[in-house]
Amino acid sequence: MLNVITTFTTKQREKEIKSERTLLRGISIKMLQESVRKHFGYIKIQGGTFMQEGFDEACFDVAIEAYLLGGKVSKFGHEGEGEERVKQRCNSELKHFIDTLYNFWLYWAEVGVTQPVDESFYHSCEHFVETWWEEGYQQGMKRLKLRLH
C-alpha cells in the first residue's frame, strides 16, 4: 500500500487558492473596466490610441492582486484590529503595487511627451490600488462574518 505524503506548505497553498477563488467571485471584468475608466479616464498612450486592452489587463492584474491582498488580511480585522492597522501590515505590498502601476503608466502613456509629468498620475494609481484593497478587505470581512471562509 502506497501512502501519499503531503506537506504543510502544499496544504496551505491549496487552502489559499480555494480562498482566492471564492473571493474572486465577488468581482467582474465589468467592475474592473469601470474602475479603470473612473480612476484614469482615457489617458493617451503611445501611438495615439486610447486605452488598449494591454493597458486594461495590466490595471486588472494590479487591482486583482490588491483585492486578494485585502481579502487575505481581513482575518486580522475580523479578529479585532482596526482597518488602518491592518492596512499598515501590508504597506510594502501596496506601495509595490502602486509603484508598479505608476511606472507602467509612465512607460506607456504619452506623459512627458504631450503631457507634463505630475503627481496626479501617482495619486490616481494610489487611489486605484487602495480602492481595490479596501474592496477585497470588505469582501473578506463579509465572508468571515457569514462564516463562508
C-alpha positions, 0 to 999 in steps of 0.5 A: 500500500502506497501512502501519499505524503503531503506537506504543510506548505502544499496544504496551505497553498491549496487552502489559499487558492480555494480562498482566492477563488471564492473571493474572486467571485465577488468581482467582474471584468465589468467592475474592473473596466469601470474602475479603470475608466473612473480612476484614469479616464482615457489617458493617451498612450503611445501611438495615439490610441486610447486605452488598449486592452494591454493597458486594461489587463495590466490595471486588472492584474494590479487591482486583482492582486490588491483585492486578494491582498485585502481579502487575505488580511481581513482575518486580522480585522475580523479578529479585532484590529482596526482597518488602518492597522491592518492596512499598515501590515501590508504597506510594502505590498501596496506601495509595490503595487502602486509603484508598479502601476505608476511606472507602467503608466509612465512607460506607456502613456504619452506623459512627458511627451504631450503631457507634463509629468505630475503627481496626479498620475501617482495619486490616481494609481494610489487611489486605484490600488487602495480602492481595490484593497479596501474592496477585497478587505470588505469582501473578506470581512463579509465572508468571515462574518457569514462564516463562508471562509 
